[in-house]
């Protein structure tokens, strides 16, 4: 729960950070930037802010739902499931609004239009951020499958035992909460939906026509800003989900090992494994927050003397 609340706080903090970065860019803009470029930057800030606000509303609605529903009611989710799905829902909402916002860019006007000679692709535009996002999603899917396979029959705890004790008795127990299939199944579906919506939004950025009246190198900078903000927000949410799952699962494993140790049984490395997973989850959580926030700043245009793309009229 605390992890999800942290994600919401980061998303809310990113809104003023985005506006501040835009103000700083306008104050420090190069002398050769014209009004069309400034209008494009303003439009990008508007689209990003709208996506962030929609994501924050989505997070608020899901976090307001009860953690535990009335027991015995058919079809009720597992305790805390909606809160666990919040980061993926936030990412999907951000990407969806971001994609719709891409359709609001003004189309080229006039009899003479320009187009890039080099064909852009999602891979070249996304670069390392796209690879990192896919890697994070893959690690999250593998982690959910691993926890699902090791959960007890309820899917909400990690079972230990029966373990033989020194006095001849046996010890059995279960430690939770544990992210088994009741959580892993919906989260896997949410990750697939998030990646699909993100892919569609990225495709709209790739296919966006060159901005009218904006030099090619400035158009590239605005396009790179849009891509970085999209992938950064999704990376933040997927990383928060992965980190939260590792922390919750790791603490359950550590608790199971500690219980065995206190009763004189061998923990079989559960304490070490659980501690390592929890620490890794915390590190991933922090790194994802940093990776998401650094994308708020707008990308600067390269030197026009060495443009990234040639254009043809």
Buried (B, 14 or more C-beta within 10 A) or exposed (E): EEBBEBBBEBBBEBBEBBBEBBEEBBEEBEEEBEEBBBBBBEBBBEBBBBBBBBBBEBBBEBBEEEEEBEEEEEEEBBBBBBBBBBBBBBBBBBBBBBBBBBEEBEEBEEEEEBEBEEEBEBEEBBBEBBEBBBEBBEBBBEBBEBBBEBBBEBBBBBBBBEBEBEEEEEBEBBBBBBBBBBBBBBBBEBBEBBBEBBEBBBBBBBEBBBBBBBBBBBBBBBBBBBBBBBBBBBBBBBBBBBBBBBBBBBBBBBBBBBBBEEBEBEBEEBBEBBBBBBEBBBEBBEBBBEBBBEBBBBBBBBEEEEBBBEBEE
